[in-house]
Structure formats: C-alpha cells, structure tokens
Amino acid sequence: MQKMKKIGLLLTLFAVGQYVKAQEDNSRVITTGVPFLLIAADARSAGMADMGVATSADAFSQQYNPAKYAFSLQKQGFSVSYTPYLSSIANDISLGQITYYNRINERSAFAGSLRYFGLGDIELRDTPDPNEVVRQVNPNELAIDGSYSLKLSERFSMAVGGRFIRSALKIPDLNNDVSAATSFAVDIAGYYQSEELAYDDFNGRWRAGFNFQNLGPKISYDNDDLNDNFLPANMRLGGGFDFIFDEYSKIGVTAEITKLLVPTPPAKVVAIDADGSGSIEQSEQDIADAAYDQALTDYRKTSWTSGIFKSFNDAPDGFSEELKEFTWALGAEYWYQDSFALRMGYFNENQLKGARKFFTLGAGFKYNVVKIDVSYLFSASKVRNPLENTLRFSLTFNFGDNYDEL
C-alpha cells in the first residue's frame, strides 16, 4: 500500500514538474514546489514565448505584471483561459484561469484571479487483486490572487499583489490524512510606458517592466522542515518598443529575462584519494557522501528570505553559473486595425539548468468587446516540453468606458 502511494506521488510530482530533464552529474536544475505558478496561462503571452512583464496591458497582466493595469485602455475586463498539459500522455491534465480587472480611475486599478491546475484522476489500489475496489483521487493545485496598481507619475506605475496557494497533491495514507499544503506570496511590480514619439518614418512607444513574484514562505506537505519546498520566487525584467506605422498597423517587439530567486542546490562532493593509493577507498567515498549530505541538509534549512539573497551568489561554479540560471526570451506581435494579431517568440534556457528551448506562434482576433487568442509551441531542444504541440486558448471580454492612450 505505502509503496503504491509513494509511486503515485512521484508520478504526480513528475507530471507537475516544469523542468522535465534527465539529471546529469554536472547539472544543477533548480526545482521548487507549485511550479504551475510559472506556466503561462494565457494564449497571448504563450504566443510570444511565455513573456508578459513589459508587453502592453491586457486582462492577463495579473500573472506577469499587475502594474500594467494602470495603463489599460478599457475600464473593465474579464478573461478565461484553458491550457492542456502533458497532452501527449494524458487528456485530463490542464491549467485554467479566470481574471477580472477594473481600472478605477485615471491613476489606479485593481484585479483578481483564480488559477486551477488539475492533474486528472489517479487510481489507488491496496493490493494487486483485480477485484479490489479501486479508489480514485484528484490531485490539484490552485492560486487565488489580488492586486492593486497605482500610477506614480504619468508614465510609471507600481503594483503589489497577494496570492493564496493551495496544493492538494498528497496521496491518502492509512489514516486518510489528505490535508492540503498551503502558503501565501506577494508580488512587487513596476511598469513604464512612454508617450508616442515621432520618428522619421514611424511613431514609436517604449515599454519596460519588472516583477518580483511569488515571494513567500516555503510550502510543506508533511510538516517536516527538511522536506519543505521553496516557492518559485521569480524575477522578471523586460523591455520593448512599439513600431506604430499608421492608424492601421503596428508591431511590438519585446525582450525579457527571468531568474528564479531560489538557492542553487549543492554540487555533488567528489571523493578524494587522500592516501594516494591510486583508487577511491570506501572510507574516502563515505567522507564525500557525508559532506554532500550535510550540504544538502544545510540547503534544505535555508529560509525563503535568505534564499532570495543567496540565489544571486551561491552557484558552486561562481558567477559563470549564476549567468546560466537566467532564461531569456524574444517576442513580436503584429496588430492590424486593432482587430487581428499575429505573434511569434523564442525562449532559451541553459543546457545545465533545464534545457528548455522552444519557438511559439500565436494569433488574436478582436471583435467589439470580445477577443480570442490562440497559441502553439514547438520544442527546439532534445528535452520534451510538457506543452509541446499543444494549442492554448484564451477569451477576453472588455467593457465599460475607454481611456485614451497618450
């Protein structure tokens, strides 16, 4: 019974994991709890390589940069999205999200959202007996967000966001202990958007943004401090430019870098031939293993606040490895008459830190108050992406008065 539960939990965590990669001796992939928080939930951002910290404001800004809501051109908006996950091996794992925002006045806005990640049904058996009554569980995770954004000047806004996180991944034990793990987190974000500037052959607008996301206590599934998981605290930095050719067409290009604000796991300790015998004795290997176990214990004892600061200077190979922990993405979006959009993007992650590399394509259609977005992902590495060959959909309704874009 216990063995089956452990296997089931491992399979569940594997399905949730965003970094699907065979571990190599020299790779130190940073893993966290509740990684579903980093999955792009909407098709617009997904069509531009999962970026959104410095793109123009939309209903889904809650996930990337809530400070953008203060620059929204619509008074209110409501959106829903659906993302199949690991669709090549299962048809009941998906991420869904609903979002509502309201630009209260010229300077401020608030927003709220619900994100739900369902892992489908998992069958549990106590014995191999085919006649045994099968129990089913439905592991899931969710996040409830709220944010408030305020313009500090005509061109710059900041926002704070709060997030309640619930992760019900635990497989029931003999005592039927199925309590969910919970935590909370905050976001601190900023967004800059210039006025429309006149150049020789076109007008243009600069954009820039930052967001420090998911800053909060570790999440625990079994009340054991050494098994607590870091939240996917994340730093997003980005910038972009809109080429406004005329009243009918414009192209926005955006670049973004991200870094997990989570400590790097310790490097494996290599045994040393201390006695010069020409081979590693068992006692020497035991010393190396003990040193690694101690380093791993110290890593697990690191608090989430200390972990944020350590994440910038704790890589075993120094600054060169710290740079490898940054991901980067490039994206472009073409709009015609504010009614039809085409998008594309590229995302890159270092080979030793997850090896995710992919291209994306997307499209958007807007009619009156309704906007529909779709996106598609192509993997560009040997590592299978959980969202490879998957169509993502999102639907947005904007209503109320419009604001002018200066």
C-alpha positions in Angstrom: 0.0 0.0 0.0 2.6 2.5 1.1 4.8 1.6 -1.9 1.9 2.3 -4.3 1.3 5.6 -2.7 4.9 6.7 -3.0 5.0 5.7 -6.6 1.8 7.6 -7.2 3.1 10.7 -5.6 6.3 10.6 -7.5 4.4 10.3 -10.8 2.2 13.2 -9.8 5.2 15.4 -8.9 6.8 14.4 -12.2 3.8 15.5 -14.1 3.7 18.8 -12.3 7.4 19.5 -12.7 8.2 22.2 -15.2 11.7 21.1 -15.8 11.4 17.7 -17.5 15.1 16.7 -17.9 17.3 13.8 -17.3 19.6 14.7 -14.4 23.3 14.8 -15.2 26.1 14.7 -12.7 27.2 18.3 -13.6 23.7 19.8 -13.9 22.1 21.6 -11.0 18.5 22.3 -12.1 16.7 24.4 -9.5 13.4 22.8 -8.6 10.6 24.3 -6.5 7.1 23.5 -5.2 4.0 24.5 -7.0 5.8 25.2 -10.4 2.3 25.6 -12.0 2.6 29.2 -11.0 5.2 29.8 -13.7 3.2 28.2 -16.6 1.9 30.8 -19.0 -1.9 30.7 -18.6 -3.0 32.9 -21.5 -2.5 32.4 -25.2 -1.3 35.9 -25.9 1.8 35.6 -23.7 2.2 32.0 -24.8 2.4 33.1 -28.4 5.3 35.3 -27.5 7.4 32.7 -25.7 5.7 33.0 -22.3 6.6 36.6 -21.7 4.5 39.5 -20.4 6.3 41.7 -17.9 6.8 44.5 -20.5 4.2 43.9 -23.1 1.2 46.2 -23.3 -1.6 45.9 -20.8 -4.2 43.2 -21.1 -6.6 41.3 -18.9 -4.0 38.7 -18.1 -1.4 41.2 -16.7 -2.1 39.7 -13.2 0.3 36.8 -13.9 3.1 38.8 -15.4 3.0 42.4 -14.2 -0.1 43.8 -12.5 1.3 47.3 -12.6 0.2 47.3 -16.3 -3.4 47.6 -15.3 -3.0 51.2 -14.5 -2.3 51.7 -18.3 -5.3 49.6 -19.5 -7.3 51.3 -22.3 -10.5 49.6 -21.1 -12.4 50.3 -17.9 -13.0 46.7 -17.0 -12.2 43.2 -18.3 -12.9 39.6 -17.7 -10.9 36.7 -19.1 -10.9 32.9 -19.1 -8.2 30.6 -20.4 -7.6 26.9 -20.9 -4.2 25.1 -21.3 -4.0 21.3 -21.8 -0.8 20.0 -20.1 1.1 16.8 -21.0 -1.5 16.2 -23.6 0.7 13.6 -25.3 0.3 11.2 -22.4 -2.9 12.3 -20.7 -6.1 14.1 -21.6 -7.3 15.2 -18.2 -4.4 17.4 -17.0 -4.9 21.1 -17.6 -4.5 24.6 -16.3 -7.4 27.0 -16.2 -7.6 30.6 -15.2 -10.2 33.4 -14.8 -9.3 37.0 -14.2 -11.2 40.3 -13.6 -9.7 43.8 -13.5 -11.2 47.2 -13.0 -9.4 50.5 -13.8 -10.9 52.6 -11.0 -9.8 55.9 -12.4 -7.0 57.6 -14.4 -4.4 56.5 -11.8 -5.3 53.2 -10.3 -6.7 49.7 -10.9 -7.4 46.5 -9.0 -7.6 42.9 -10.2 -8.3 39.4 -9.0 -7.8 35.9 -10.5 -8.2 32.2 -9.8 -5.8 29.7 -11.3 -6.5 26.0 -11.1 -4.2 23.1 -12.1 -5.9 19.7 -12.2 -3.9 16.5 -12.6 -6.8 14.3 -13.5 -7.8 11.1 -11.8 -5.3 8.7 -10.2 -6.4 5.2 -9.2 -5.2 3.7 -5.9 -5.1 0.0 -5.0 -4.1 -1.7 -1.8 -3.2 -5.0 -3.4 -2.7 -6.4 -6.9 -6.1 -8.1 -6.7 -8.0 -7.1 -9.9 -11.3 -7.5 -8.0 -10.4 -4.9 -5.4 -12.5 -1.8 -5.2 -10.4 1.0 -6.8 -10.2 4.4 -5.1 -9.7 7.5 -7.1 -8.1 10.7 -6.1 -7.9 14.0 -8.0 -4.7 15.9 -7.1 -4.9 19.6 -7.8 -3.4 23.0 -7.1 -4.8 26.5 -7.1 -3.9 30.1 -6.5 -6.2 33.0 -5.7 -4.6 36.4 -6.5 -5.4 40.0 -5.8 -3.5 43.1 -6.8 -3.7 46.9 -6.7 -1.8 49.2 -9.2 -1.2 52.9 -9.0 0.4 55.4 -11.3 3.2 57.2 -9.5 3.6 59.5 -12.5 2.1 60.0 -15.9 4.4 57.3 -17.3 5.3 54.9 -14.5 3.2 52.7 -12.2 3.8 50.2 -9.5 1.7 47.4 -8.1 1.5 45.0 -5.1 -0.1 41.6 -5.3 -1.1 38.9 -2.8 -1.5 35.2 -3.5 -3.0 32.3 -1.6 -1.7 29.0 -2.7 -3.2 25.6 -2.0 -1.6 22.3 -3.2 -3.5 19.1 -2.8 -1.0 16.6 -4.1 -0.8 14.4 -1.1 -1.8 10.8 -1.6 -4.1 9.5 1.2 -2.4 7.3 3.8 -3.8 4.6 6.1 -5.2 7.3 8.4 -6.7 9.0 5.4 -4.6 12.1 6.0 -5.1 14.2 2.9 -4.7 17.7 4.2 -3.5 20.1 1.5 -0.3 22.2 1.7 -0.9 25.9 1.8 1.2 29.1 1.6 1.0 32.7 0.6 3.1 35.0 -1.5 3.4 38.6 -2.7 4.4 40.3 -5.9 6.1 43.7 -6.3 5.9 45.1 -9.8 6.6 48.2 -11.9 5.8 49.3 -15.4 6.9 52.2 -17.6 5.3 53.3 -20.9 6.5 56.3 -22.8 4.3 58.7 -24.8 4.0 58.2 -28.5 7.2 59.6 -30.1 7.6 60.7 -33.7 10.5 59.3 -35.7 11.3 59.8 -39.4 9.2 57.0 -40.9 7.0 55.9 -38.0 5.9 56.7 -34.5 7.0 54.6 -31.5 6.5 53.9 -27.9 8.9 52.4 -25.3 7.9 49.9 -22.7 9.7 48.5 -19.7 8.7 46.4 -16.7 9.9 44.4 -13.7 8.2 42.0 -11.3 9.5 40.1 -8.2 7.0 37.3 -8.0 5.9 34.6 -5.5 7.9 36.0 -2.6 6.7 33.9 0.4 7.2 31.1 2.9 8.1 27.6 1.8 5.3 25.1 1.2 5.2 21.8 3.2 3.4 18.6 2.5 4.3 16.6 5.7 5.3 19.2 8.4 8.9 18.2 8.1 11.1 21.3 7.8 13.8 19.4 5.9 11.2 18.5 3.2 9.7 22.0 2.8 9.8 23.3 -0.8 10.7 26.7 -1.9 8.0 28.7 -3.8 9.0 29.6 -7.4 10.1 33.1 -6.4 11.0 34.7 -9.7 12.5 37.9 -11.0 11.2 39.2 -14.4 12.9 42.1 -16.2 11.9 43.2 -19.7 11.7 46.0 -22.3 10.1 46.6 -25.6 9.3 49.0 -28.4 6.1 49.5 -30.5 6.6 50.5 -34.1 3.4 52.4 -35.0 3.4 52.7 -38.8 -0.1 54.2 -39.2 -3.5 54.1 -37.7 -4.0 50.6 -39.1 -0.8 48.6 -38.3 1.8 48.4 -35.6 4.5 45.9 -34.5 5.6 45.4 -30.9 8.9 43.7 -30.1 9.8 42.7 -26.6 12.7 41.1 -24.8 12.6 39.5 -21.3 14.9 37.8 -18.9 13.9 35.8 -15.8 15.7 34.2 -12.9 14.5 32.0 -10.1 15.1 33.6 -6.7 15.8 30.2 -5.2 19.2 28.9 -3.9 21.2 26.6 -6.2 21.3 23.0 -5.0 24.8 22.0 -3.7 27.2 20.3 -6.1 27.9 16.6 -5.6 31.1 16.2 -3.5 33.7 14.2 -5.3 35.7 11.7 -3.2 39.5 12.4 -2.9 42.2 9.8 -3.0 43.7 11.1 0.3 46.1 8.2 0.9 47.5 8.2 -2.6 46.6 4.6 -3.2 45.5 5.3 -6.8 41.9 4.4 -6.1 39.0 5.7 -4.0 38.6 3.6 -0.9 35.2 3.1 0.6 36.1 5.2 3.7 37.0 8.1 1.3 33.8 7.8 -0.5 31.9 7.8 2.8 33.5 11.0 3.7 32.5 12.6 0.4 28.9 11.3 0.8 28.7 12.6 4.3 29.9 16.1 3.2 27.3 16.1 0.5 24.5 15.0 2.8 25.5 17.8 5.2 25.5 20.4 2.4 22.1 19.1 1.3 20.7 19.4 4.8 22.1 23.0 5.1 20.4 23.8 1.8 17.1 22.5 3.0 17.3 24.5 6.2 17.8 27.8 4.2 14.9 30.1 4.9 13.0 31.6 2.0 14.2 35.1 2.8 17.8 34.1 2.9 17.3 32.0 -0.2 16.3 35.1 -2.2 19.6 36.8 -1.5 21.7 33.6 -1.8 20.2 33.0 -5.2 22.5 35.7 -6.7 25.8 34.4 -5.4 25.6 30.8 -4.3 26.2 28.8 -7.6 29.0 26.3 -7.0 30.8 27.3 -10.1 30.6 31.0 -9.3 29.4 33.9 -11.4 29.5 32.0 -14.7 27.0 29.5 -13.3 24.8 32.3 -12.0 24.5 33.7 -15.5 23.4 30.2 -16.7 20.4 30.5 -14.3 18.9 33.4 -16.3 16.5 32.5 -19.0 15.7 34.9 -21.9 13.0 35.3 -24.5 12.3 37.4 -27.5 8.8 38.0 -28.9 7.0 40.1 -31.5 3.3 41.0 -32.1 1.7 42.5 -35.2 -1.7 44.2 -35.0 -3.8 45.2 -37.9 -6.6 47.7 -37.2 -6.6 46.5 -33.6 -8.7 43.6 -34.9 -6.2 40.9 -35.9 -2.9 39.9 -34.4 0.0 37.6 -35.3 2.6 36.6 -32.8 5.9 34.7 -32.5 8.6 34.2 -30.0 11.7 32.2 -28.9 12.6 31.0 -25.3 16.0 29.8 -24.2 17.3 28.2 -21.0 20.8 26.9 -20.4 21.5 23.3 -21.1 22.6 22.6 -17.5 19.7 24.4 -15.9 16.7 22.8 -17.6 17.5 22.9 -21.3 14.1 24.3 -22.3 14.3 25.9 -25.7 11.2 26.5 -27.9 9.5 28.6 -30.6 6.0 29.8 -30.3 3.3 31.1 -32.7 0.1 32.8 -31.9 -2.9 34.7 -33.3 -5.5 37.0 -31.9 -9.0 38.1 -33.1 -10.9 41.0 -31.7 -14.5 42.0 -32.5 -16.2 44.6 -30.5 -15.7 43.7 -26.8 -14.6 40.1 -27.4 -11.0 39.0 -28.0 -9.9 35.4 -28.8 -6.3 34.3 -28.6 -4.6 31.0 -29.6 -1.0 29.8 -29.4 1.2 26.8 -30.4 4.6 25.7 -29.1 7.4 23.9 -31.0 10.3 22.4 -28.9 13.8 23.3 -30.1 15.7 21.0 -27.9 16.0 17.3 -27.2 14.1 17.7 -24.0 10.4 17.2 -24.4 8.3 20.2 -23.4 5.1 19.4 -21.5 3.3 21.9 -23.7 4.8 20.7 -27.0 2.3 20.6 -29.9 -0.4 22.0 -27.7 -3.0 24.6 -28.6 -3.7 27.1 -25.9 -6.9 29.2 -25.8 -8.0 32.4 -24.0 -11.0 34.5 -24.2 -11.3 38.1 -23.0 -14.3 40.4 -22.6 -13.6 44.1 -22.2 -16.4 46.5 -21.3 -17.0 50.0 -19.9 -15.6 53.3 -20.9 -12.3 53.5 -22.9 -9.3 55.5 -21.8 -7.1 57.5 -24.2 -3.5 56.4 -24.9 -1.3 59.4 -24.8 
